[in-house]
Amino acid sequence: MSQDDRNDEQRLRAERVVAETIERSLAPYRGLVPEAMLAQLREAMEDELVKNPTSVALLRQLMARPVPSSSGEVPCEGAPAERGHDRKGGAAGGGREGA
C-alpha cells in the first residue's frame, strides 16, 4: 500500500469518525428543532472538530487506537499491577497484610 493510499484511508476514516460523532450528538435534537438549525449545528460542529487543535489531537488519539478483537480488559502499557494481587490480605489490600 502506497503512502497516498494510507493517507486517503486515514482521511476517509477521520471523515467517518467526525460524521458519526456529529450525527450521534445531533440525534437528541431531531424532531425538536428545524432542519435548518440542525444543518447549522452540523456545520459548526464539523468546523470545531477539524480545526480546533485540541479536537484534532483527540481525533488523532481515537484514530490511533487499535480495534479490539474481543471485549474484556485491555492491559495498559506501563501501568502498575492491580492493587492487592500477588499479596496476602485480600484483593482490596485492607486488613492485616501478610497475616
SVG drawing of the C-alpha trace seen along z (x, -y; Angstrom):
<svg xmlns="http://www.w3.org/2000/svg" viewBox="-40 -27 46 42">
<polyline fill="none" stroke="black" stroke-width="0.4" points="0.0,0.0 1.4,-3.3 1.7,-6.4 -1.0,-8.1 -3.3,-5.1 -2.6,-5.2 -3.3,-9.0 -6.6,-8.5 -7.6,-5.7 -6.8,-7.8 -8.7,-10.8 -11.7,-8.7 -11.6,-7.1 -11.3,-10.5 -14.2,-11.9 -16.3,-8.9 -15.5,-9.3 -16.3,-13.0 -19.6,-12.4 -20.6,-9.6 -19.7,-11.8 -21.8,-14.7 -24.8,-12.6 -24.7,-11.0 -24.5,-14.5 -27.4,-15.8 -29.7,-12.8 -31.5,-14.1 -32.4,-17.3 -34.1,-15.7 -37.7,-16.5 -37.3,-19.2 -35.5,-21.9 -35.9,-22.8 -33.7,-21.0 -32.1,-24.4 -30.9,-24.7 -29.6,-21.1 -27.6,-21.9 -26.1,-25.0 -25.2,-23.0 -23.7,-20.2 -21.5,-22.7 -20.4,-24.4 -19.5,-21.1 -17.6,-19.9 -15.6,-23.1 -14.8,-22.8 -13.8,-19.1 -11.4,-19.5 -10.0,-23.0 -9.6,-23.2 -6.1,-21.9 -7.5,-20.1 -10.2,-18.4 -7.8,-17.4 -5.4,-15.9 -8.3,-13.9 -9.4,-12.7 -5.8,-11.5 -5.8,-9.6 -9.1,-8.0 -7.8,-7.1 -4.6,-5.5 -6.4,-3.2 -6.5,0.3 -9.8,2.1 -10.1,4.8 -10.6,8.4 -12.9,9.1 -14.4,7.4 -12.8,7.5 -9.9,5.9 -7.1,4.5 -3.7,4.2 -2.3,0.7 1.3,0.5 3.4,-0.9 0.5,-0.7 1.3,0.7 -0.1,4.2 -3.6,4.2 -3.6,3.4 -3.9,6.4 -2.9,9.0 0.1,11.3 -0.2,10.3 -1.9,11.7 -4.6,9.8 -7.3,9.7 -7.8,8.0 -8.6,4.6 -5.4,4.6 -7.2,3.9 -6.8,5.7 -3.7,7.2 -1.4,7.8 0.7,10.8 -1.3,12.3"/>
</svg>
